[in-house]
């Protein structure tokens, strides 16, 4: 069970990196004078937020599937164990 919590870090770190990059994109977009570049910056920030949300949802789904497999006692079928 401890391994499941450790593996969850691999899903949180990329999401946090995307949110951090989106913060700096928003800061730069806010300081721009050109309307086209400002709009482009906002779009990039929103896409980064959506990507981070998808990574977290995928990680949560993957973790729940692994937890269910371990609960059933079929650890041999766990995708992480077969690699």
C-alpha positions in Angstrom: 0.0 0.0 0.0 2.9 2.3 0.7 4.1 1.8 -2.9 0.8 3.2 -4.2 1.4 6.4 -2.3 4.9 6.7 -3.6 3.8 6.0 -7.2 1.2 8.8 -6.9 4.1 11.3 -6.7 4.8 10.5 -10.4 1.4 11.9 -11.3 1.5 15.0 -9.1 4.9 16.3 -10.1 4.2 16.8 -13.8 0.9 18.5 -13.0 2.6 20.9 -10.6 5.2 21.7 -13.2 2.5 22.5 -15.7 0.7 24.8 -13.3 3.9 26.5 -12.4 4.8 27.1 -16.0 1.2 28.4 -16.6 1.7 30.9 -13.8 4.8 32.4 -15.5 3.0 32.4 -18.9 0.2 34.4 -17.3 2.7 36.9 -15.7 4.4 37.4 -19.1 1.0 37.6 -20.9 -0.2 40.2 -18.4 2.8 42.5 -19.1 2.5 42.3 -22.9 1.1 45.2 -24.8 0.2 43.3 -28.0 -3.4 42.0 -27.8 -2.7 39.0 -30.0 0.2 37.8 -27.9 -1.7 38.4 -24.7 -4.6 36.3 -26.0 -2.2 33.6 -27.1 -0.6 33.6 -23.6 -4.0 33.2 -22.0 -4.9 30.3 -24.3 -1.6 28.6 -23.5 -2.2 29.0 -19.8 -5.7 27.4 -20.1 -4.3 24.5 -22.1 -1.6 23.9 -19.4 -4.3 23.9 -16.7 -6.4 21.4 -18.7 -3.3 19.2 -19.3 -2.5 19.2 -15.6 -6.1 18.3 -14.8 -6.0 15.4 -17.3 -2.7 14.1 -15.8 -4.2 14.2 -12.3 -7.4 12.4 -13.5 -5.4 9.8 -15.3 -3.2 9.2 -12.3 -6.2 8.9 -10.0 -7.9 6.5 -12.3 -4.7 4.4 -12.6 -4.2 4.4 -8.9 -7.7 3.3 -8.2 -7.4 0.5 -10.7 -4.2 -0.7 -9.1 -5.8 -0.5 -5.6 -8.7 -2.6 -6.8 -6.4 -5.2 -8.3 -4.4 -5.4 -5.1 -7.5 -5.6 -3.0 -8.7 -8.6 -5.0 -5.4 -10.4 -4.5 -4.4 -10.5 -8.1 -1.1 -8.8 -7.8 0.3 -10.8 -10.7 -2.0 -9.0 -13.1 -1.0 -5.5 -11.9 0.5 -3.6 -14.8 3.2 -2.0 -12.7 4.4 -5.4 -11.5 4.7 -6.9 -15.0 7.2 -4.4 -16.3 
